[in-house]
Structure formats: C-alpha cells, structure tokens
Amino acid sequence: MSPLASAAASSGGGDGFSMLLLLLPLALIAFLFISQRNRQKKFKEMQADLAVGSRVMTTTGLYGTIAAMDETTVQIEAAPGVVLQFDRRVVMQAPGAQPPHAQPGPDDTQGDN
C-alpha cells in the first residue's frame, strides 16, 4: 500500500480524501473541456464575420485586407498588387492597432509647421 493510501486509511477520514482525489482531476478535465468549447465558438463567430475588405492578420503576423475568399481559402492583399492565398483557418481579425512596423503616412502627420 502506498504511504498516501495508508495515511488516509489510518486517519479515519480517508473516504473524504479519496473522494477529493477523484473529483479534483474530473473537475479540471471538465473545466478544460468547457474552456476549449468556448474558444472554438468564438473562433467560429470570428470566421463568420470575415468579409471581403476586412482588415486581417494571419497567425504568422502578416497584415492585409481580404481581396477574395471561398469556403477554405482567403486571398489577402498584403500590399498594392500583392495578393497571397492562405488557408481560412490561419486568418483572424486584425487587432485595432497597426502592426508594430507600420509607419505613419504623410496624411497622418499632426501639426502644420
């Protein structure tokens, strides 16, 4: 018998402890299952919101605008005249901020000096 089991049996309250040892992993598995399902639901909603003209980012960090799309692929215009084809699963809505390497254009400058 393991030291943990013998300690639980000798203490007299082993039933509650063994029940805790059984329920704790089950609760953890249930929590992981539910959180994964919620992530999948959010991802499917985000994928459904994609449309031609949407600003997107790939999982590799490429920013662009959707030029065309079908059920499995998305064509992203990364620069004027540069269209790249990606699997739809690697595309997500671009965060509100510009990519870190983006420089403000001449129209974005503030002040009239």
Kinemage of the C-alpha trace (Angstrom):
@kinemage 1
@onewidth
@group {chain A} dominant
@subgroup {mainchain}
@vectorlist {calphas} color= white
{ca met a 1} P 0.000 0.000 0.000
{ca ser a 2} L 1.301 3.451 -0.815
{ca pro a 3} L 2.187 5.857 2.000
{ca leu a 4} L -0.609 8.196 0.920
{ca ala a 5} L -3.217 5.458 0.999
{ca ser a 6} L -2.025 4.106 4.348
{ca ala a 7} L -2.077 7.604 5.853
{ca ala a 8} L -5.620 8.164 4.599
{ca ala a 9} L -6.786 4.786 5.924
{ca ser a 10} L -5.192 5.279 9.340
{ca ser a 11} L -6.637 8.762 9.804
{ca gly a 12} L -10.204 7.508 9.668
{ca gly a 13} L -11.275 10.286 7.259
{ca gly a 14} L -9.964 8.529 4.175
{ca asp a 15} L -13.317 8.499 2.381
{ca gly a 16} L -13.434 12.270 2.037
{ca phe a 17} L -9.799 12.498 0.985
{ca ser a 18} L -10.090 9.746 -1.613
{ca met a 19} L -13.266 11.350 -2.945
{ca leu a 20} L -11.357 14.636 -3.266
{ca leu a 21} L -8.550 12.888 -5.118
{ca leu a 22} L -11.105 11.505 -7.548
{ca leu a 23} L -13.152 14.668 -8.071
{ca leu a 24} L -10.312 17.154 -8.455
{ca pro a 25} L -8.966 15.721 -11.754
{ca leu a 26} L -12.511 15.300 -13.067
{ca ala a 27} L -13.258 18.961 -12.311
{ca leu a 28} L -10.054 20.003 -14.073
{ca ile a 29} L -10.911 17.964 -17.167
{ca ala a 30} L -14.433 19.430 -17.232
{ca phe a 31} L -13.036 22.959 -16.943
{ca leu a 32} L -10.582 22.374 -19.799
{ca phe a 33} L -13.324 20.879 -21.973
{ca ile a 34} L -15.668 23.824 -21.399
{ca ser a 35} L -12.984 26.467 -21.997
{ca gln a 36} L -11.909 24.764 -25.237
{ca arg a 37} L -15.512 24.716 -26.436
{ca asn a 38} L -15.854 28.444 -25.687
{ca arg a 39} L -12.656 29.202 -27.639
{ca gln a 40} L -13.934 27.215 -30.613
{ca lys a 41} L -17.247 29.062 -30.508
{ca lys a 42} L -15.506 32.466 -30.511
{ca phe a 43} L -13.240 31.372 -33.376
{ca lys a 44} L -16.214 30.227 -35.474
{ca glu a 45} L -18.017 33.525 -34.829
{ca met a 46} L -14.921 35.468 -35.845
{ca gln a 47} L -14.544 33.370 -39.002
{ca ala a 48} L -18.201 34.010 -39.873
{ca asp a 49} L -17.620 37.780 -39.551
{ca leu a 50} L -14.841 37.789 -42.163
{ca ala a 51} L -15.784 39.551 -45.389
{ca val a 52} L -14.058 40.953 -48.461
{ca gly a 53} L -12.427 44.229 -47.463
{ca ser a 54} L -11.879 43.227 -43.810
{ca arg a 55} L -8.504 44.048 -42.283
{ca val a 56} L -6.988 40.772 -41.076
{ca met a 57} L -3.858 39.237 -39.616
{ca thr a 58} L -2.538 35.718 -40.179
{ca thr a 59} L -1.163 33.503 -37.441
{ca thr a 60} L 2.318 34.295 -38.770
{ca gly a 61} L 1.788 38.042 -38.302
{ca leu a 62} L 1.078 39.122 -41.884
{ca tyr a 63} L -1.385 42.019 -42.020
{ca gly a 64} L -3.549 42.688 -45.045
{ca thr a 65} L -7.021 43.129 -46.471
{ca ile a 66} L -9.211 40.303 -47.740
{ca ala a 67} L -9.367 40.543 -51.536
{ca ala a 68} L -11.378 37.360 -52.144
{ca met a 69} L -12.454 34.300 -50.203
{ca asp a 70} L -14.235 30.977 -50.508
{ca glu a 71} L -15.096 28.172 -48.074
{ca thr a 72} L -11.496 27.049 -47.438
{ca thr a 73} L -9.141 29.786 -48.630
{ca val a 74} L -8.686 33.528 -48.292
{ca gln a 75} L -6.771 35.788 -50.654
{ca ile a 76} L -5.118 38.614 -48.745
{ca glu a 77} L -3.799 41.773 -50.346
{ca ala a 78} L -0.676 42.492 -48.280
{ca ala a 79} L 0.471 45.445 -50.413
{ca pro a 80} L -0.971 47.102 -53.512
{ca gly a 81} L -0.919 44.439 -56.221
{ca val a 82} L 0.429 41.684 -53.912
{ca val a 83} L -2.230 39.030 -53.283
{ca leu a 84} L -1.388 35.964 -51.196
{ca gln a 85} L -3.541 32.887 -50.703
{ca phe a 86} L -3.946 31.374 -47.209
{ca asp a 87} L -5.999 28.671 -45.601
{ca arg a 88} L -9.000 30.311 -43.949
{ca arg a 89} L -8.149 28.831 -40.531
{ca val a 90} L -4.965 30.916 -40.185
{ca val a 91} L -6.752 34.250 -40.643
{ca met a 92} L -8.178 36.354 -37.811
{ca gln a 93} L -9.480 39.874 -37.428
{ca ala a 94} L -6.614 42.327 -37.103
{ca pro a 95} L -6.315 43.993 -33.730
{ca gly a 96} L -7.308 47.670 -33.638
{ca ala a 97} L -3.700 48.831 -33.518
{ca gln a 98} L -1.498 48.972 -36.594
{ca pro a 99} L 1.302 46.432 -36.871
{ca pro a 100} L 4.402 47.486 -34.915
{ca his a 101} L 6.466 48.116 -38.067
{ca ala a 102} L 3.848 50.382 -39.699
{ca gln a 103} L 4.976 53.948 -40.164
{ca pro a 104} L 2.507 56.836 -40.312
{ca gly a 105} L 1.965 58.086 -43.831
{ca pro a 106} L 2.243 61.728 -44.920
{ca asp a 107} L -1.501 62.191 -44.345
{ca asp a 108} L -1.211 61.000 -40.730
{ca thr a 109} L 1.184 63.723 -39.519
{ca gln a 110} L -0.115 66.164 -36.952
{ca gly a 111} L 0.579 69.896 -36.953
{ca asp a 112} L 1.185 72.485 -39.620
{ca asn a 113} L 4.805 73.662 -39.318
